[in-house]
Amino acid sequence: MKTVLFSILLLLMPVFGPFALAAEVNLYSARQEALIKPLLDRFTEQTGIQVNMVSAKDDTLIKRLESEGRNSPADLLLTADAGRLHRARELGVLAPVESTTLEQRIPASYRDPEGHWFGLSLRARPILYARDRVDPEQLSTYADLADPRWKGRICIRSSSNIYNQSLVAARIATHGEAETEAWARGLVGNFARPPQGGDRDQIKAAAAGQCDIAIANTYYLAAMLNDSQESERASAERLAVFWPDQDGSGVHVNVSGIGLTTAARNREQALRLMEFLVSDEAQRWYADTNHEYPVVEGIEPSDTLKAWGPFKPDGINLSELGRYNADALRLMDRVGWR
C-alpha cells in the first residue's frame, strides 16, 4: 500500500511542482501585513514555498514563543527593534544561523555576533525641527537637547516605547551610565508636555506649535509626506530633518530584523526566506514602499529619504541595545521620563 501511495506522489510531482510536498515556512510577524505580505507573496511566487503568517504585537509574539517552547509551530520571528531581538535571544527562543549570504550582505553591526538574528531594514531616529521656529544652525547633537535653552520645546514618546529605550541604551553603551543619566535628566526637563502618543503624534505636535523639536523615526515622517491625506502631508511638510552627532558617534539607528526559532521544523525553507529578504529585490521594496533604509550596501533609499541627504550612523553593534535595555529602563525611571 505504501509503495502504491509513493508511486502516486511521484506521478503528481510534475503536475504540482517540486514544492508540492510540505514546502512551507511559518512566520510570526510583528510587522503590519501590508508592510510585509507583498514580499512574502513574491517569495512564494519565486520558490513555491508557502509562507504561513501569524501577526501580532512584538512582545506578544515573543511571549508566545517562550510559552510554546519546543512545541511552537513558528520557524521564524520577524520584529522591530534590535532590543526586542536581543530579548528573544536571551529567552532562548532563537537559534543561531550560519549563512554566507546573510553574513556577506548584512554589515556586522546590524546582526547578532553569533547569528541569532539579522537586521533586514534600517531606521534612523534623528532630530526633527519646525522649519519656521528653529534655525538648523542651532542644532548639533543629542546631548545639546539637554541644554536649558530648549526648555518646553521638545516632544518625544514615553519611556515605555522601545525606540526610546534603545536610544538611551545606545547612549549608555557609548557614553556610560552617569553621563547618559545627566543627559536624560536635562532632556526630560525640556519636554514641552508629558510624553503621549506615537511618533506621528510628536510630528503633529511640532507642526501645530506645541513644541519646536520632535524625536521620531524617519519612516514615520516619510510615510506622512507620502500619505493620501492632505492633513498628514501638511503636518510633515512643516518639519525638517537634522542629523545629529555627525562629528561624533553618529545618528542613532535601529533595525527591523528576523531570527530562526529554536523550535523551527522547516529550517531549510526558513533560511531561504531569510536570504530572500536581503536580496536586491526585497531591499528595494523595503526602501521604496516602507521608506526604510536598506541594510545592504549599494541599494538606494526612496526619493523621500534621499532628499534628506546622507548621514553617519552610530557604529555600535545593535546587540548592545538589548544588553543595556534594563539599565536604560531604570535610568529613565530615575529621571522621571514617564
Secondary structure, DSSP 8 states (H G I E B T S, - for coil): -HHHHHHHHHHHHHHH-TTTTT-EEEEEE-S-HHHHHHHHHHHHHHH--EEEEEE--HHHHHHHHHHHGGG---SEEEEE-HHHHHHHHHTT-EE----HHHHHHS-GGGB-TTSS-EEEEEEE--EEEETTT--GGG---TGGGGSGGGTT-EE---TTSHHHHHHHHHHHHHH-HHHHHHHHHHHHHTBSS---S-HHHHHHHHHTTS-SEEE--HHHHHHHHT-SSHHHHHHHHTEEEE---TTTT-B-EEEEEEEEETT-S-HHHHHHHHHHTTSHHHHHHHHHHH--EESSTT----HHHHTT----B--S-THHHHHTHHHHHHHHHHTT--
